[in-house]
Amino acid sequence: QVQLAESGGGLVQPGGSLRLSCVVSGSIFSINPMSWYRQAPGKQRELVADITNGGTTSYADSVNGRFTISRDNAKNTVDLQMSSLKREDTAVYYCNAFDPNRSLDYWGQGTQVTVSS
């Protein structure tokens, strides 16, 4: 089992920044990659960014250049630094871990990010 716990969400003005953090615990040896998803009201959950064990990253076009995903293997954390936030970034953000050996997805409980003036 893998447990994920997100933190760092909140209310921010357009153009502002927030940093989300996800602490990973449990049987994490085969987890790859780690990802951040988001789900806005009335929309499907979408992939925001992911990072492999080797540090390779990828981003959705809508956040590329504004968001940065990073991981600290020693602390078992995956962070999402969000800058130049827009109203359309408002969503619940979820941390995700994929176990390719078991074809299992693990999810955190989500953290709300609201971009509003």
GIRAMO-V625575 format. One record per helix or strand of 3 or more residues. SS is the DSSP state (H for helix, E for strand). FROM is the first residue (numbers start at 1). TO is the last residue. If there is no record, write none. Layout:
ss = <SS:SS>
from = <FROM:FROM>
to = <TO:TO>
//
This chain:
ss = <E:E:E:E:E:E:E:E:H:E:E:E>
from = <2:10:18:31:46:57:67:77:87:91:104:111>
to = <7:12:26:39:51:59:72:82:89:99:107:115>
//
